[in-house]
Amino acid sequence: MKRTLRPRAARLFLVAVALLALAGCKGATDIKKLLDNPAAYEGKTVRVAGTVKDTAGILNYGVFTLDDGTGTIAVITKVGGAPREGAKVGVEGTFRSAFTLGTKTVAAIEETKRHTE
């Protein structure tokens, strides 16, 4: 007897595979880990991977929000502009924490390298 996956189950499987691929980015750190302990990463080079959410860019400069499923962080880029919303990217750059207020940490990554998934 031949088994087939239903369309919804097939989509869930593909999403799970994509998330595992993102999690497997070489050296990627969970955004939640960065935001939970910003002092440990301040000024250090970090790697994160996820889905691009909000974007803005002009004349090769840009800013976008990256969501890895554990949290979101702003990424500032001075070369190449911001990628399109929904793109899957990996980013390497310098972690900068602006401030923590209660349970909210505001931080950004100054991008030095990017690759698309």
Residue, then its C-alpha position, 0 to 999 in steps of 0.5 A: m500500500k502506497r502512503t502519501l503525505r497530505p498537503r498540509a503535512a508536506r508543508l509542515f515537513l518542508v518548514a521543519v527542514a528549512l528551520l533545521a537548515l537555518a539552525g545548522c548555519k555554521g556558528a549561528t547563535d540564537i538571537k534569544k541567547l544574545l538578547d538574554n546576556p548582551a554584556a557577554y557579546e558586546g563588541k564581539t563578532v556574532r553569527v545569526a540566521g533567520t528570516v528577514k522581516d522589516t526592511a528599509g534601505i537607500l543608496n546601498y545602506g540599509v536596516f532590517t529585522l532578522d527573526d530566527g524563531t527565538g527572537t528578533i534583532a536589527v541588522i545595520t548594513k553599510v554595503g549591499g542594502a537591505p534584503r527583501e522581506g521574507a528572504k532567509v539569510g545568515v549574517e555575521g557582524t559586530f553585536r551592539s547593545a543599546f540598553t535593557l529595560g525590564t525584559k526588553t533588550v534593544a540591540a543591533i548587529e553591524e553587518t560585515k558578511r551576509h549569505t542567503e539560504 
